[in-house]
Amino acid sequence: MGLIRILLLTAAAYALTLIAFPEWGGHQVYHVASLSIIAGGAVGLWLMLKAMDLSFGLMKLGIELCFAGAVVLYLAYTMPQKSGFTPMEQWAQGHRPTQAEARQGLMRLGVDADSKPGSLVVGLFPTH
């Protein structure tokens, strides 16, 4: 169950990064390598938690959330964009993802932004 939770957290982090910064280019090698690194890290983290046999569920969850945050930072610093700036560089320049970009990101992922789940995700972002 722990491995599934870690993979779901990191998948959510990856998907939200793709949705928030929808101008990711056609760098399939980057995405395949990133997903492999993330999956390998998730399995490594799960094995580490198993070896440590932490009985505190809250501590496990905290470590897993830190790993998901590390995934977001990795993607923010390395994901190529059509603009030539990584998401972190765009963030440093004052760019903040909006609902319009979230709609565009969902459409690029093949999700209808006007559906119930799509509108819930779009609602996480500010209008301007």
N, C-alpha and C positions, 0 to 999 in steps of 0.2 A: 504494500500500500504506500509505503514511503517513497519508493521510486516513482510511482505513478503521480503522487502529489508534486514531487520535484519537477517531473517532466511537464505537468500541467502548468505549474507556475512559470517555468521558463518558456513554454509555448505561448502563454499569455503575454509575457514580457516581449517576446519576439514579434508577436502579432501586433501589439500596441505600438511598437516602434515602427513597424511597416505602415501602420495606419496613420500614425502621427506625422511621418515624413514620407509621403507617397511618391516622391520623385526618385525613388531608387531605380537605378538603371537596370539594364539587362545583363548584369554580372552574375550569371548562373554559378560560376565557379566559386565566387565569394559566398553565395548563399549556401551552396552544398558544403563548402568547407566550414562555414560558421555553424551550420546545423550539426555537423559531425563533431566539432569542438564542443558545442553546447551539450550534445547528448553524451559525449565522453565525460565531460565535467560532471554532468548530472549523475551518471553511473558511479564515477569516482567519489562524489559527495555521498551518495547512498551507501557505498561500501565503507567509507570512513565512518559514517554514522552507525552502521551496523557493527563495525569493529569496536567503536567506542561504547556501544550499547547504552546510549543515553536513555534514561528512564523518564526524563522530564520532557513531556510532549511540547511544552511551550518553548523550551530551548531548541529542540529539533526544528520547530516551525520558524523560529528566529533565524537559525542558520540557513534554512531553505530560502527564506525571504531575502537574506543577504546575498545568497547565490543568484537569485532572480535579479536583484539590483545590480550585481556584477555583470550579468548578461546584458542588461540595458546599457550600462556604461561601455561595455565592449562594443556593442552595436553602434552606440552614439559616437564613439571615437573612430570607428572603422568603416561603417556602411557607406559605400560610394553613392553619390547623388548626381543627378543630371546637371545640377548647378555647379558642381565641382567642389562644393563644401560639404563636409560631413555633418550629420545632425548636430553634433556638439558645437561645431564652428557656427552653424546657423543660429543655435541657441545663444552663443556668446555674442553674436552680432545683434541680438534683440528679437529674433524671429521666434514666435510662439505658435504652435499648431492651433488651427481653428477648426470649427465644425465643417467648413467647406473642404478643408484638406482631409479631414477624417472621412467625409463622404467620398472624396476622390480615392483615398486609400482603400476603403472598403470595396469600391467598384473595381479597383485594380486586383483585389484579392478574389473577386467574383461573388461578393456578398451584396445583396440589395440593401442600400443605405436607408431605404424607406420602410423596410420590414421592421417588425417589433424588436428583434435582437440588434439589428443595425441602428435603429433609432436610439436604443439604449447606449450603444457604444458612442455614437455621435454626440449624445447628450453629455458625455464626460468632458467634452472640449468646449472652450468658450466660443461665443459667436463671433467675436472680433479679435 
